[in-house]
Amino acid sequence: MLKMYGFWRSAAAFRVRMALNLKGIAFEETMIDLDAGEQHAPDYIAINPQAVVPSLFLEDGTCLTQSLSILEYLEDTTSSPALLPADPLGRARVRALALIWAADHHPLIVPRIRSYLRDTLGADDNTRSAWIKHWFSEGLRIGEARLAGDPATGTFCHGDQISIADLCLMSQAMGAKGFGVDVSVYPTINGIVTNCMKLEAVTRALPLKQPGAPAAH
Ligand SMILES: N[C@@H](CCC(=O)N[C@@H](CS)C(=O)NCC(=O)O)C(=O)O
């Protein structure tokens, strides 16, 4: 069985969890408590020198890192159900959408950035909250502009099949909700999130369903 190091709230771990569930790949997850700084423990640094989750161990002991790279690996090795379209243009569109959220917006709100804002730049809680909400909202606003009115957008980000783009969108949308951002003001995104939430493989992977999460309200 594959072994993942993640954290209940981690957007990047959530992406990988959804992909594993969708592809029916069994895994067990060990939670690295990012709030307690466990990502900096020597044992974990030995696994992932970047001090981030997720890290995914394959059966042979190989350790994969970086959620998008892991998603591509899973796609290459377990092709069904496909999380990338077959045609090159479709693949480019899905990857471009995924990168809006996973590469351009998610890194702005991770714990190490929030800690730097507080500890080095002296930002108070209100300032940090405004930062987080701003960058979550920007990612959703830009995603909405990219998706709305594009004929390639369907019930999911790309047509009517869930793809890597949806996994990245879901991870940002759920994080945004968790920080009090109203996702419903982005109608195309809100519809796609609703459609993703109809899939058991997605809901089982939700942050609030994971060990260590606060009780859902
Ligand atoms: N680009 C990486 C991002 C990994 C990342 O930043 N993970 C966050 C949780 S979502 C983390 O572990 N942060 C620890 C920290 O910032 O100290 C990926 O997609 O895997």
The ligand as a MOL file (V3000), in Angstrom:
LIG
                    3D

  0  0  0     0  0            999 V3000
M  V30 BEGIN CTAB
M  V30 COUNTS 20 19 0 0 0
M  V30 BEGIN ATOM
M  V30 1 N 4.0610 23.0560 -4.4580 0
M  V30 2 C 3.9340 22.1350 -3.3560 0
M  V30 3 C 3.4220 22.8940 -2.1540 0
M  V30 4 C 3.6190 22.1050 -0.8750 0
M  V30 5 C 3.2070 22.9600 0.3120 0
M  V30 6 O 3.5390 24.1600 0.4030 0
M  V30 7 N 2.4790 22.3010 1.2180 0
M  V30 8 C 2.0490 23.0310 2.3890 0
M  V30 9 C 0.6950 22.5090 2.8640 0
M  V30 10 S -0.5500 22.7260 1.6180 0
M  V30 11 C 3.0430 22.8110 3.5100 0
M  V30 12 O 3.4110 21.7020 3.7930 0
M  V30 13 N 3.4660 23.9100 4.1140 0
M  V30 14 C 4.3680 23.8700 5.2330 0
M  V30 15 C 4.8850 25.2470 5.5380 0
M  V30 16 O 4.5740 26.2010 4.8170 0
M  V30 17 O 5.5840 25.3630 6.5300 0
M  V30 18 C 2.9860 21.0020 -3.7380 0
M  V30 19 O 2.0930 21.2480 -4.5670 0
M  V30 20 O 3.1480 19.8790 -3.2320 0
M  V30 END ATOM
M  V30 BEGIN BOND
M  V30 1 1 1 2
M  V30 2 1 2 3
M  V30 3 1 2 18
M  V30 4 1 3 4
M  V30 5 1 4 5
M  V30 6 2 5 6
M  V30 7 1 5 7
M  V30 8 1 7 8
M  V30 9 1 8 9
M  V30 10 1 8 11
M  V30 11 1 9 10
M  V30 12 2 11 12
M  V30 13 1 11 13
M  V30 14 1 13 14
M  V30 15 1 14 15
M  V30 16 2 15 16
M  V30 17 1 15 17
M  V30 18 2 18 19
M  V30 19 1 18 20
M  V30 END BOND
M  V30 END CTAB
M  END
